[in-house]
């Protein structure tokens, strides 16, 4: 029973933050909001993707060390935010999306195979 309470304490702040983020998105108009607040949704989405990927990868226990988990989560979240930004500016084409995804995958495979710690 103690374990369920601990998980609820970890999940509850994210749920409250997600609800407040949804209310912010629904209550504001991109045409009237100041420029710095236009960037906030992309940053928040990036954090959500980062923590989600990190939790999923840590749950599978696949990576060799903790740095690769963080690097994987950071690369996937930054790729997703980059593609969202390009799409919001109407600059994303299918070719650009595929090339970006291929290069990010090649980068990750290279980092995954490298043994920087000499183990």
C-alpha atoms as a printed R data frame, in Angstrom:
    type eleno elety resid chain resno      x      y       z
1   ATOM     1    CA   UNK     A     1  0.000  0.000   0.000
2   ATOM     2    CA   UNK     A     2  2.878  2.345   0.747
3   ATOM     3    CA   UNK     A     3  4.181  1.934  -2.811
4   ATOM     4    CA   UNK     A     4  0.907  3.184  -4.351
5   ATOM     5    CA   UNK     A     5  1.011  6.336  -2.204
6   ATOM     6    CA   UNK     A     6  4.597  6.967  -3.288
7   ATOM     7    CA   UNK     A     7  3.668  6.650  -6.973
8   ATOM     8    CA   UNK     A     8  0.705  8.987  -6.474
9   ATOM     9    CA   UNK     A     9  3.004 11.572  -4.886
10  ATOM    10    CA   UNK     A    10  5.262 11.388  -7.950
11  ATOM    11    CA   UNK     A    11  2.465 11.503 -10.511
12  ATOM    12    CA   UNK     A    12  0.170 14.106  -8.923
13  ATOM    13    CA   UNK     A    13  2.388 17.168  -9.628
14  ATOM    14    CA   UNK     A    14  2.685 16.159 -13.296
15  ATOM    15    CA   UNK     A    15 -1.083 15.699 -13.576
16  ATOM    16    CA   UNK     A    16 -1.763 19.093 -11.992
17  ATOM    17    CA   UNK     A    17  0.836 20.715 -14.230
18  ATOM    18    CA   UNK     A    18 -0.672 19.043 -17.318
19  ATOM    19    CA   UNK     A    19 -4.151 20.287 -16.392
20  ATOM    20    CA   UNK     A    20 -2.903 23.841 -15.840
21  ATOM    21    CA   UNK     A    21 -0.985 23.670 -19.137
22  ATOM    22    CA   UNK     A    22 -4.139 22.535 -20.948
23  ATOM    23    CA   UNK     A    23 -6.113 25.400 -19.384
24  ATOM    24    CA   UNK     A    24 -3.376 27.862 -20.446
25  ATOM    25    CA   UNK     A    25 -3.483 26.594 -24.036
26  ATOM    26    CA   UNK     A    26 -7.274 26.734 -24.208
27  ATOM    27    CA   UNK     A    27 -7.575 30.149 -22.520
28  ATOM    28    CA   UNK     A    28 -5.001 32.065 -24.580
29  ATOM    29    CA   UNK     A    29 -4.939 33.092 -28.206
30  ATOM    30    CA   UNK     A    30 -1.611 33.032 -30.084
31  ATOM    31    CA   UNK     A    31 -2.574 36.316 -31.742
32  ATOM    32    CA   UNK     A    32 -2.857 38.268 -28.493
33  ATOM    33    CA   UNK     A    33 -0.326 36.616 -26.202
34  ATOM    34    CA   UNK     A    34  3.131 38.225 -25.778
35  ATOM    35    CA   UNK     A    35  6.003 36.677 -27.743
36  ATOM    36    CA   UNK     A    36  7.823 35.019 -24.779
37  ATOM    37    CA   UNK     A    37  4.639 33.167 -23.849
38  ATOM    38    CA   UNK     A    38  4.439 31.699 -27.356
39  ATOM    39    CA   UNK     A    39  7.581 29.673 -26.600
40  ATOM    40    CA   UNK     A    40  6.279 28.297 -23.298
41  ATOM    41    CA   UNK     A    41  4.117 25.512 -24.800
42  ATOM    42    CA   UNK     A    42  7.049 24.130 -26.795
43  ATOM    43    CA   UNK     A    43  9.282 24.083 -23.725
44  ATOM    44    CA   UNK     A    44  6.600 22.393 -21.626
45  ATOM    45    CA   UNK     A    45  5.921 19.787 -24.315
46  ATOM    46    CA   UNK     A    46  9.669 19.139 -24.508
47  ATOM    47    CA   UNK     A    47  9.833 18.526 -20.753
48  ATOM    48    CA   UNK     A    48  6.835 16.194 -20.874
49  ATOM    49    CA   UNK     A    49  8.366 14.165 -23.700
50  ATOM    50    CA   UNK     A    50 11.742 14.094 -21.918
51  ATOM    51    CA   UNK     A    51 10.340 12.774 -18.642
52  ATOM    52    CA   UNK     A    52  8.029 10.308 -20.414
53  ATOM    53    CA   UNK     A    53 10.837  8.820 -22.515
54  ATOM    54    CA   UNK     A    54 13.156  8.729 -19.505
55  ATOM    55    CA   UNK     A    55 10.551  6.869 -17.431
56  ATOM    56    CA   UNK     A    56  9.829  4.382 -20.220
57  ATOM    57    CA   UNK     A    57 13.499  3.646 -20.902
58  ATOM    58    CA   UNK     A    58 14.347  3.323 -17.220
59  ATOM    59    CA   UNK     A    59 11.420  0.930 -16.859
60  ATOM    60    CA   UNK     A    60 12.860 -1.375 -19.512
61  ATOM    61    CA   UNK     A    61 16.373 -1.395 -17.961
62  ATOM    62    CA   UNK     A    62 17.889 -1.594 -21.462
63  ATOM    63    CA   UNK     A    63 20.674  1.036 -21.398
64  ATOM    64    CA   UNK     A    64 24.087  0.352 -19.955
65  ATOM    65    CA   UNK     A    65 24.343  3.486 -17.831
66  ATOM    66    CA   UNK     A    66 22.331  6.492 -16.670
67  ATOM    67    CA   UNK     A    67 23.928  8.938 -19.082
68  ATOM    68    CA   UNK     A    68 22.592  7.083 -22.093
69  ATOM    69    CA   UNK     A    69 19.053  7.247 -20.675
70  ATOM    70    CA   UNK     A    70 19.324 11.015 -20.333
71  ATOM    71    CA   UNK     A    71 20.895 11.367 -23.755
72  ATOM    72    CA   UNK     A    72 18.195  9.267 -25.385
73  ATOM    73    CA   UNK     A    73 15.410 11.206 -23.686
74  ATOM    74    CA   UNK     A    74 17.031 14.536 -24.537
75  ATOM    75    CA   UNK     A    75 17.568 13.642 -28.183
76  ATOM    76    CA   UNK     A    76 14.011 12.356 -28.675
77  ATOM    77    CA   UNK     A    77 12.416 15.315 -26.921
78  ATOM    78    CA   UNK     A    78 14.539 17.875 -28.758
79  ATOM    79    CA   UNK     A    79 13.768 16.184 -32.088
80  ATOM    80    CA   UNK     A    80 10.047 16.247 -31.331
81  ATOM    81    CA   UNK     A    81 10.117 19.917 -30.303
82  ATOM    82    CA   UNK     A    82 12.163 20.828 -33.395
83  ATOM    83    CA   UNK     A    83  9.633 19.122 -35.644
84  ATOM    84    CA   UNK     A    84  6.749 20.830 -33.806
85  ATOM    85    CA   UNK     A    85  8.399 24.223 -34.181
86  ATOM    86    CA   UNK     A    86  8.973 23.693 -37.885
87  ATOM    87    CA   UNK     A    87  5.375 22.551 -38.322
88  ATOM    88    CA   UNK     A    88  4.014 25.561 -36.455
89  ATOM    89    CA   UNK     A    89  5.968 27.858 -38.790
90  ATOM    90    CA   UNK     A    90  4.681 25.957 -41.847
91  ATOM    91    CA   UNK     A    91  8.265 25.065 -42.738
92  ATOM    92    CA   UNK     A    92  8.080 21.320 -42.231
93  ATOM    93    CA   UNK     A    93  7.913 19.147 -45.296
94  ATOM    94    CA   UNK     A    94  7.812 15.371 -45.399
95  ATOM    95    CA   UNK     A    95 11.378 15.273 -46.703
96  ATOM    96    CA   UNK     A    96 12.650 17.510 -43.881
97  ATOM    97    CA   UNK     A    97 10.889 15.415 -41.265
98  ATOM    98    CA   UNK     A    98 12.272 12.160 -42.636
99  ATOM    99    CA   UNK     A    99 15.818 13.511 -42.975
100 ATOM   100    CA   UNK     A   100 15.779 14.945 -39.461
101 ATOM   101    CA   UNK     A   101 14.488 11.682 -38.028
102 ATOM   102    CA   UNK     A   102 17.066  9.614 -39.965
103 ATOM   103    CA   UNK     A   103 19.974 11.808 -38.857
104 ATOM   104    CA   UNK     A   104 18.801 11.763 -35.233
105 ATOM   105    CA   UNK     A   105 18.483  7.967 -35.363
106 ATOM   106    CA   UNK     A   106 21.970  7.613 -36.854
107 ATOM   107    CA   UNK     A   107 23.339  9.905 -34.133
108 ATOM   108    CA   UNK     A   108 21.669  7.875 -31.410
109 ATOM   109    CA   UNK     A   109 22.884  4.529 -32.824
110 ATOM   110    CA   UNK     A   110 26.427  5.919 -32.956
111 ATOM   111    CA   UNK     A   111 26.254  7.110 -29.346
112 ATOM   112    CA   UNK     A   112 24.604  3.843 -28.244
113 ATOM   113    CA   UNK     A   113 27.364  1.703 -29.794
114 ATOM   114    CA   UNK     A   114 30.237  3.843 -28.540
115 ATOM   115    CA   UNK     A   115 31.844  2.870 -25.274
116 ATOM   116    CA   UNK     A   116 32.974  6.211 -23.857
117 ATOM   117    CA   UNK     A   117 33.583  4.857 -20.378
118 ATOM   118    CA   UNK     A   118 35.870  2.027 -21.495
119 ATOM   119    CA   UNK     A   119 33.894 -0.720 -19.778
